[in-house]
Amino acid sequence: MSSSPTRWPAGAVVTGAGRGLGRQIATMLVERGHHVLVTDVDGAAATETAAALGSLATAMTVDVRDESQVLAARDRIVEVAGRLDVWVNNAGVLVTGPPWEHDEATRRLMLEVNALGTMNGTLAAVGAMRRGSGGGHIINIASLAGITAVPGEGVYSASKHAVMGFSLSTMADLRAAKVKDVHISCICPDGIWTPMLHDKLDDPGAALSFSGKLLQPHEVVTAVGKVLDEPRLVTALPRWRGAVVRFGDLFPALGLALTPFVVRQGERTQRRMRKQQQGRRRLGRG
């Protein structure tokens, strides 16, 4: 009697998964039965996360700006899981302030991590998914900043606009090449209460990120799960905020005129959250 064929878990890669949103996405994928390659430029954080997730997680130090490291991550998940099914480009960097206040190194960092890193991951995944059987799904964590103007985050916004343009154009190229089983979905969240924003309460350049509904990471993770079940080119979180920024993008002069009012709302939220944080600290000292 012949033995049953080996059943491999679905393979997934998550970049920037050592902490914050990336870690929670990796957790969700493990819970769904994927073997997840937890990658992060901080190797210790990646190792700690993978250890916490158990036998269905493997850690790897990866700088997404380096294509050779990204390709090595792709090869590693295929080696461990047998195939690549899901790739989540989550790694990101945010430095706020007017663009003329950033030096070249800072501009380069945001553009290379956010935009080039997403390109490297997407293309590595496409290569494996086209060669394999059954295709796969690439999730690019973009931002509402990739859809509209964001004062105080000009370079970051440029990097996320690049993510959106690249993702949608690559999807068009895949379909033109008759590749029907590889999907790309962009998640465009408003501000997320992760370590990326924890240190921005005193930063006036980040006010716009606090002007809407400050999302909890689990809300973004839920959105990722939904597009895994049903691919969707663009998902804005929350939906109403996506509609507002798209309206502003259709009428840019009006959008720019209204932006100062939105920024002031964000500043009020920052002040309120700072007071709450100070109150918690006082109670802690008591």
N, C-alpha and C positions, 0 to 999 in steps of 0.2 A: 504494500500500500504506500503510495507516494505521500511525502510529507506536505503539509500546507505551506504555501509561499509565505515568506516573512512579511509581516505587516509593519510598515514604517509609520511613525507618527508624522503628521503634516509638519513640514519645516517652515519656520518663520524667523525673520531677522527684525530686530527693533534697534534703531540707532538712538543714542542719547538715553539709554534705558537704565543707567545707574541709579537714577533718582527721579523724583517728580512724576510728571505725566508719562514719560517713557517707561518707568518702572511699573506703573499701573496698567499700561497697555500690555506690557509683557506678561503681567499677572493674568490679565483677561485671556490672553492667547493660550497660556498654559492651562487655564481652567477649561478652555475649549478643546484641549487635547493636543495642541501643537507642541513640538519641541522647539523652544525659542533660543536663538542665539542672542544673548544680551550683550550689546556692544556699547562702549562708551570710551571717550578719550581718557577718562579717569578709570584706569584698570581696576583699582581697588574697589571702587563703587560698583563696577560691573560684576566683579567676583562676589561681592557681598549680596547683591541682588540675586544672582544666579543660585547662590547657596541657599537663600531663603525660599526660592521657588522650587527647589528639589531636583529630582532626576530628569525632569523634562526641560531643564535649562542648562545652557553652557555659556560661559563668559568669554569675552574676547576684547582686548584693547584695540579700539579702532578710531583713528582720526579721519572723519569723513571727507576732509579736504584732500586726502591722499588716495588716489584711485587704486593703487596697488594694495593698500590695506582694505579697501572696500571689496575689491575682487577676492582677496583672501578670505574675507568674511563669507562671501557668497560660496566659495569652494568649501569652506568649513561646514556650513549648514547642510550642504548637499552630502558631504562625507558622513555627518552625524545622523541626519534624518532621511537620507536617500533622495530627497528632492526639495525644491524651494517652492512653497505655496503662497507665502505672504511676506512682503517686505514693507516695513513701516519706517519712513523717513521722518524721524521726530527730532533729531539733534538740532538745536538752534541757539543763537546768541542774540541778546538784546542789549544795546547800549543806547541810552536816550540822550536827547539834546539836539539843538539845531545842527544840521550837517556841517556847517563851517566850524563847529567846535570839535569835530572829530579829526584826529590825525589820520594819515594814510593807513597806518597799521590797523586802526580801529575799523575804518571803512572796509579794508580788505578782509578783516576777520569776519565781520557780519556777512559780507557778500560771499565769501568762500565757504563758510560753514552752512549758512542758510540756503544759498542758491546752488553753488557748485557741489556742496555735499549732497543735496537732493538729486542733482543731475547724476552724480556718480552712483548713488544708490539705485536710482531708477534704471539706469542703463545696465548696471550689473544684474539687477533682477530680471530685466527684459531679456538679457542674453540667456540666462538660465531657464526662464519660463518658456521661451520660444523653442529651446532645444528639448525640453522635457515634454511629458505628456500631460495633458489636462490644464495647461496654462497656469495662471496665478493672478494674484491681486496685489497691487502696489498702493499703499496709502501714504499720501503726502500731507503732513501737518503744515498747513499754510497759516493764514490769519486773515481776519477782516482787513488788516493793514495791506493785504495783497489785492484788495478790491478798490480801495479809496485812498484819499489823502489823509495822512496822519501827522499833524504837527507834533514836533518833539521826537518823531521816530522816522525821519526822512530816509535814512540809509537802510534801516530795518525794513521800512515799507518797500523800498526799491528791491530789496532781496526777496521779499515775499511776492511782489508783482512778478519777479523773474520766475519764482516757483510756479505761479499760476500759468504764466504764458508757456513755460516749458512743458508743464504737465498736460495742458489741453492740446498743445501742438503735437506732443509725442503720441497722445491718444489718437489724434487725427492720422498721424503717420502709421500707427499700428493698423488702424482700420483700412487705410489705403493699401497697405501691404497684405490685406486679407487675413490679418491676425485677429481672430474673434474671441480667443479665450484668455487674453491678457487684458486686465482692467486696471485703470488708474483712477483713484478717487481722491479728491482734495477736501480736507476738512479745514474750514475757515472759522476758527473760534474768535470770540471777543476776548478780553483779558481773562486769563486763567490764574487762579490763586495757587501758584506753584512757586518754588524757590526763585524763579525768574522775576516774579513781581514782589516777593516778600520784602526785598530791600529797596523798593521803589516808592514807599509811602511818603518819603520826604523829597521825592524828585519831581519838580514841576514839569519836567519834560515827559513824564509818564502819565500825566493827568488824563489823557484821552483813554488810556487803557482802563481807567477806573470810572469812566463816564456812563457805562451801560450796566448790564448785569454781569457782575464778576462771577465767572463760571468756576465751579468746583471741578477738579480733574475727572471725577467719576462721570460727569455729564459728557465730557469729550470722549472718554472711554466708551460710553454707551453709544455715541454716534459712530465711533470706529466699528463697533460690533454690528451696528445696523448696516453700514455700507459693505461690510464683509459678507453679510447675508444677501444684500441687494445692492450691487455696485451703483454708485451715483457720482457723476463727474464733480459736482460742487455741492458741499453741504455747509451752510452758514449757521453759526451758533451764537446766540439764539436766532431763530428765523426772522423775528421782527427786526432785529438789529441788522441782519443781512439785507432786508428790504430797504431799510433807511439808508444804508451806505450805498446801495445800488442806485437809489434815487439821487443821492448826492453826486454820484459818478455820472449820471445822465445829464445833470445840470451843474457842472463844476463851479461856475461862478456863484450860484446859490449855495452850494455845499460849502464853499470857502467862507461865504458871508455868515453862515450859521455856525461854523466851527467854533468860534470863540465862546458861544453860549454852551456848547457841549463840553468844551474844555473846563469852563467854570463849574459845571456839574461834576466833572471828574475831580476837580480840586476840592469841592465840598465833601465828596466821598472819601478822599484821602484824609482830610482833616478829621472826619468822623471816625475812620478806622484807626487813625493815630491815637485819638482819645480813648477808644475802646482798648487798644493795645496797652496804653499807659495805665488804664484802670486795672487790667489783668495783672500787669507787673506789680502794681501797688498791693493788690490782694495777695499775690504770691509772696511778697516780702512780709506781709502781715502774718 
